[in-house]
Amino acid sequence: MDTNIETKCLHAGWTPVNGQPRQVPIIQSTTFKYDSSDDMGALFDLEASGYFYSRLQNPTNDFVAAKLAEMEGGVAGMLTSSGQAANFFAVFNICEAGDHFISSSSIYGGTYNLFGVTMKKMGIECTFVDQDLSYEELSKYFKPNTKCVFGETITNPTCTVLDFDKFSRLAHDHGVPLIVDNTFATPVNCNPLKLGADIVTHSTTKYIDGHGSSVGGAIVDSGNFDWMAHAEKFPGLTTPDESYHGLTYATKFGKAAYITKATSQLMRDLGSIQGPQQAYYLQLGLESLHVRIQRHCENAQKIAEYLEKNPKIAWVNYPGLKSSKYYDLAQKYLPKGTCGVLCFGIKGGRSESIKFMDSLKLATIATHVADAKTCILHPASHTHRQLTDEQLAEAGVAPDLIRFSVGLENADDIIADIQQALDKI
Ligand SMILES: *Cc1c(COP(=O)(O)O)cnc(C)c1O
């Protein structure tokens, strides 16, 4: 039965049969027992599906990944130990030394470092682009060795909304998949796979966990990208894998090829898997995600409107505000709401911003975002402090940008807190 997203939050992924636990069971085991050596051997040949070692796969993780895959409208999913691992795996599964890919420059600072510094050391080159450039201008960045395009539905921290039509057309016209990090929108407010993306990633650490308790990530594949149609670009999927007796993922696993390769090759060799206990917390978060994200958005809208009217505030960017440059894109792709994160600048600059943050009583200064409790961060002096001013400008992070993550408290209390802190400057 096809159900709505709210129902999927509760019921997708795990369907107990007679007498089984109603809640997803935590299979806290590294290993799994088999009756014969042939049974076990078939697993190692990828001839049979089953579990053998929790560095690659664990049933609890798979129940939860299946829920997320269903919520996103994909064919297969996997959980990773963090959002960083998810984005790394998502790209590294199809790029190797000598390859190139294109990413929006407005992405999360940690991903920017991963792509621009660490993956560069592995011989994979990333070109960061201004995602608001035209299709024609963006087309110029493609090279013969370009293997994918990457963006975020709503960027962290600048709240830029991705133009899905432009980006999916751009990727597909050049024969490569579009990978979208959907962390801020969540599968409740946006399903990138239904808007032209091929692969979606998440830092589940944010709204999905929702309570600041567990670091985690996920990848979901639409199964729609035709690897064999671009076989020469993706040899990892379209030519035999010697580490599995020469099987070819795209022909053997069809729509499940991408996630199967990421699991049996990358997870096997790099082991960035989520623990089953962590996956269970993630599952609890998913159950109430639809209720929470709606309130996050309502609260953020109220606070954005309050800030916009405040004479001490220089600017506000929230895609739910009519004044936002991204309002129209948000209406088109995120009609149910965007996210609970907004950013703004205080008149006067750096010292006023710091005084304001230090005066807050309810909102906490935290290197976190998108959870139940309101928190605040100044990227230029916190998360993005490794970036030069030039890189900051390229990432669209103004030196005075304050990232405000609106929680689930009563909106009037959050506003009162902001007001008393503004009164001090
Ligand atoms: C936090 C974040 C990440 C990284 O996730 P971790 O779980 O912290 O590793 C990736 N993308 C976005 C959009 C994020 O906000």
Ligand as a Chemical Component Dictionary entry (heavy atoms), coordinates in Angstrom:
data_LIG
# 
_chem_comp.id                   LIG 
_chem_comp.type                 NON-POLYMER 
_chem_comp.pdbx_formal_charge   0 
_chem_comp.three_letter_code    LIG 
# 
loop_
_chem_comp_atom.comp_id 
_chem_comp_atom.atom_id 
_chem_comp_atom.alt_atom_id 
_chem_comp_atom.type_symbol 
_chem_comp_atom.charge 
_chem_comp_atom.model_Cartn_x 
_chem_comp_atom.model_Cartn_y 
_chem_comp_atom.model_Cartn_z 
_chem_comp_atom.pdbx_ordinal 
LIG C1 C1 C 0 26.348 18.511 9.289  1  
LIG C2 C2 C 0 26.258 18.354 7.842  2  
LIG C3 C3 C 0 27.048 17.413 7.163  3  
LIG C4 C4 C 0 28.053 16.550 7.861  4  
LIG O1 O1 O 0 27.400 15.651 8.682  5  
LIG P1 P1 P 0 28.029 14.968 10.010 6  
LIG O2 O2 O 0 26.945 14.084 10.436 7  
LIG O3 O3 O 0 28.335 16.093 10.955 8  
LIG O4 O4 O 0 29.263 14.264 9.579  9  
LIG C5 C5 C 0 26.870 17.281 5.803  10 
LIG N1 N1 N 0 26.003 18.043 5.139  11 
LIG C6 C6 C 0 25.229 18.982 5.756  12 
LIG C7 C7 C 0 24.277 19.796 4.952  13 
LIG C8 C8 C 0 25.335 19.166 7.128  14 
LIG O5 O5 O 0 24.579 20.093 7.733  15 
# 
loop_
_chem_comp_bond.comp_id 
_chem_comp_bond.atom_id_1 
_chem_comp_bond.atom_id_2 
_chem_comp_bond.value_order 
_chem_comp_bond.pdbx_ordinal 
LIG C1 C2 SING 1  
LIG C2 C3 SING 2  
LIG C2 C8 DOUB 3  
LIG C3 C4 SING 4  
LIG C3 C5 DOUB 5  
LIG C4 O1 SING 6  
LIG O1 P1 SING 7  
LIG P1 O2 DOUB 8  
LIG P1 O3 SING 9  
LIG P1 O4 SING 10 
LIG C5 N1 SING 11 
LIG N1 C6 DOUB 12 
LIG C6 C7 SING 13 
LIG C6 C8 SING 14 
LIG C8 O5 SING 15 
# 
